[in-house]
Amino acid sequence: MRQFAPKNLFIIGGILVGLGFIVPFLMVMKVVPMWLWLEMIVALLQIFGLVLGIVGSVMYVKEKRDGKDKY
């Protein structure tokens, strides 16, 4: 289960959110055409990246908390 390490999820989530920022920026600059299906895919990438980043952060905190005493 090493591929689901919190660090990997956080990095993948960051890349997806980054793509969700760069692609619309290129659309506004008219480098990439504005197609409805592309805009919907970018929106899904942003949401999925945000969810992966949050899940990775929660897993990281849980790992660190389980390694220490509660009190």
N, C-alpha and C positions, 0 to 999 in steps of 0.2 A: 504494500500500500504506500510505497514511497512516492508515487506520482501524485498523490493527493496531499502532500505536505503543505502546511499553511503558507510557507514561503512561495511555493509554486502557484498556489491559487491566487495569492496576492499579486504576483507578477503577471499572471495571465489576465487577471481582472484589470490591472493597470494598463496593459497593452490594449485591451478591448475598449476601455474608456478613452484612451489616447486616440485610437482609431475613430471612435465616435466623436472626437473633437476635430481631428484633422480632415476627415472626409467632408463634413458640412462646410468647413472653412474653404476647402478647395471648390466646393459647389458654389459658394458665394463669390469666390474669385473667378468663377466661370472656367476653371481648369477641368473640372469634372461636370458632365451634364447633370441637371436636376431631374432625375426620374423618380417617380413616386415609389417604386419598388426599392430603389436604392436608399431613399430616405427612411423607409420603414425598416430595412435591414440595419441601417445605422442606429436607429432608435432602439432596436432589439439588442444590438451590440452594446450600447451604453447601459441598458438595463441589466443585461447578463453580466457585463463587466463589473457593475456596481454590486450586484449580488455576490459574485465570486470574491470580490475584495472584502465585503463584509463577512462572508463565511470564512475566508482565510484569516481575517483579523480575530474573529471569535475563536477559531481553532487554535491560533497562536496564543491567545490569552489563556485558554483552557489548558493547553500544554504547560505553560509557565506556572499557572496556578496549581496544577496537580503535582508539580515537582516540589512545591514548598508546603510547609505546614499551614493550616488555616489560621492558627493563632500566633 
